[in-house]
Amino acid sequence: MAKFVTIGERLSTTAPAVNKAFSARDPEPILKRAKEQLDAGAVYLDVNIGPAETDGPELMQWVVKLLQGEFNNVPLALDTSNMKAIEAGIAVYNRDKGKPIVNSADASGRIEYINLAAANDAICIALCNGEGIAADNDERMGYLQVMLERGLELGMEPEDLWFDPLFLVIKGMQDKQLDVLNFIKDISDQGLNSTGGLSNNSNGMPKHVRPIMDSAMVAMAMMQGLTSAIVNPCDLRLMETIKSCDIIKNETLFADSYLEM
């Protein structure tokens, strides 16, 4: 992976309008949010249907077909705690623009998600935690090794495991931020890919501060080797920062119009 990969986060049941649209199978709000994110530069779209305990497989297939049918087989991250729903989504997924992403495994109760990804030739986001958040980078690395070994044993390519250091809320965990950044470098030094929910770091901050903080964090993380992030692509400052970092890192050829590309 070279150019930074953005995963749009705005199709989630945590948004009441999206949750309602999923439940009612109402395509309009879903397509509107998807188009906004793609127009803003998202590469993947994360499809978070929540637990979806009653109708998960049917719902996930409906959303995958809807989005890929409307947006020329846009690549998707399938995000739910219902493994059968992810399997169902992959069964109807078109890979023309990229493999599906399974979101997500960890080194404890969700390690079976790596098995699911391996069995379906999918990418897997692997959270570097176990029963709880890792205490330090040694613990994070231990979790990473457990998941890497599992994936390799099952025939996965190392680049199909995207390790998530878990971005931590700055407001209350300010002293932990450099640990997260240093761990991103540890992942990069092993030649592995990384990702994570970037906006978590600015949770609880005033609305006008969040884009500034998220942009600062992504710039610092990209210089440590972060290769992807789950973001709000409609945050113009953030997307401009990502594009600029790709230029500085020589991952994109400079043109005066690079912000429009």
N, C-alpha and C positions, 0 to 999 in steps of 0.2 A: 504494500500500500504506500502511495506517495502523497498525492493530493488529499487534503483533509476530508473526511467523510462526515457529513452532517446527517443526523437522524432527527426528523421533525417530531416533536413531542405532543402536538396539539390535537391528536385524535385519541383522547383518553376518557374513560368513564368518570374520571375525577372532575371533568367539566360537565355541569348539569345538562347543557344543550346537546353535548355528544352522547351522554348516557341516554337521554330521552330519544334521540334519533336512532341509536342502536336498538333500543327496546321496541320502537315503533317501526323499525326497518324503513325509516324515512331517509332517502338518499341525499336530499338537498343540503342539510346542514353539514353532512359529512363531506360531500364533494366540494362545498364552499371552503371549508377549512383545509382540505387537502390541496386545492388549487392555490390558496393563499401561500401555503408553505412551499409548494413546488415553484411558484412564481418567484418566491423570495430566495430560492437557491437550495432547498433541501434535496439531498441525494436519496435517502431512504425516508419512508414514513413509518413511524411506530404506530401500530394498531393495538391499543390497550383496551380489551373488552372486559377487564376486571375478572372476578372469579367465574362468572358466567356458568353457574353450576347447573342450570336447568336446560339451557339451549346453546351451550358453548360451541360445539362443532358446527351446528347449522348457522349460527351467527357469524363465526369466523369465516366460513366459506362464502357467506353472503357479502361480507365486507371485502374480502380478497377479490372476489369476482367484480364487485362494484368498482373498486379503485383501479385495478389493473385493466379493466375494460374501458374505463373512462380516460385513463392517463397513460396509455401506451405501455402497459406492463411495468409500471413503476415498481421498483424493489421495495419490499416491506419487511419490517420487524414485527413478528407475531408475539404479542405480549399478553400473557394471561397465566394464572396459576392452574388452569385446566389443560393438562397435557393432551387430552383427546382433542381439544379444540385446536391446538397447534398442529397436531397430526392431520386433522381435517383440512386446515388452511393450507398446509404444504401439499396436500393431495390435489388441490386445484390451482396451485401457484404456478405462474409462468416465469421461467428463469432467464428470459431473454436479456434483461437488464441487470441481473445479479441474483445470487443465491438468496433464499430467505434467511432471515436472522431469527433465531430462537432467543427470546428474552424472558427469563434468564436462569442460569444455573448458579449454585454456590457450592461450597465444599462440604455441605452438610445435607440437610433435608431435600435440597433441590439438585443434587448432583446427577440425578437421573435425566435431567434436561440435556446433559452432555450425551448420554446414550441416545436420546431422541434426535439430537442434531446429527450425530454420527450415522445413525441408521437412515437418515434422510438427506445426506450430503448437504447439510445446512451449516451456516455460521452460528456460533453460540456465544452470547455474552456471558462471561463468567465472573461473578461477583467475588472479590477476594475477601470473603468472610465465611464464617461458619454459623454457629448458633447466634452470634452477635457480631458487632463491629470489632474488627481486629484491634488489639491494644497497641500494636506497633508494627513497623515494617517487617520485622522478622516473622511475625505471625501472618501478616499478609502474604509474604513470600511462601510460607509453609502451605497456606491455602492454595496459592497459585500452582505450586508444584503438584499437589494432590489432583487438581483439576486438569493440569497439562498431561500428567501421566495417564489419567483416565481417558482423555481424548486420544492420545497417541496409541494407547492399547487398543482402542476401538477403530483405529485406522484414519483418524482425522489428520488433516494437515495442520501444522502449528498456526499458520496464518488464519485458520478458520475459528480459532478461539480468540475472542476479543476480551481482554482482561479489564475489569472495572475496579479501580482502587477504592471506589466509593468516595465521592466528593462530600465533604462534611460541612455542616452549617458554620459559617464564620462567626456569626453572632452567638457566642457561647462556646465555640471551639476554635477560637482564633489561633491558639498555640499549636494546633494539629495540622495547619495548612501546609507548612513546609514538609512535613512527613509525607503528605499525599503527593506533593510535587516530586519529592525525592523518589518515591516509589514508582511514579510514572517513568522516571529515568531508569530505574531498575528493570522495569518491564521492557523498555526500549533497548537497553543494553543486551537483553537476551534475544533481540531480534523479533520480539512479539508485538502484536497489535494491542491497542488499548482504547477504551471508550468509557463513558460514564454520564450520569445525569448532571450536567454542568450547573444548571440553575439551582440545584440544591444548595450550593455554597452561599447564595445570596438570600435564601429563605428568611423571612422576617424583617428584611431591610425595607426602608421606605421605597415606594414604587419608582421614584426618579433615580434612586441610587443603584438599583439592581442591574440595569444594563451596563453601567459603568464598571461595577464590580465583576460581572460575568465576563465582560470584555477583557479586563485585566487578568482574570484567572485563565481564560482560554489562551491568551498570548503567552503567559508564563508556562502553562501546561504544554503548549505546542513546542516551545523551546526545550522542554524536557523530553519530548518525543511522543506526546499524545497524538494518536492517529485518527481519532473519531470522537464525537460527542453527541449525546442526545440533548437537543437544544430547542429553543423557540426560534425558528428561522425568521419569524416576522420581526425580530429585534434587529433593526437595521444596523445599529452600532456594532453589535456582536458579529453579524455576517460580514461587515466591512473589515472588522479586525481579523477574522479568520482568513479572508481573501488576501489581506495585506501580509499576514504571517506566511501564507503559502508563497507569496512573492519573495519575501525576505529569505525564506528557506530554500529558494530556487526550485520549488515544486511546480510553479506556474510561470510561463514566459511573460515578462512584463510587457504591457501595452498601456498607454495613457488611459485607455478605456477599461482597465481591468475590473473596476468596481461594477461595471455594467454587464460583465460576462458571467 
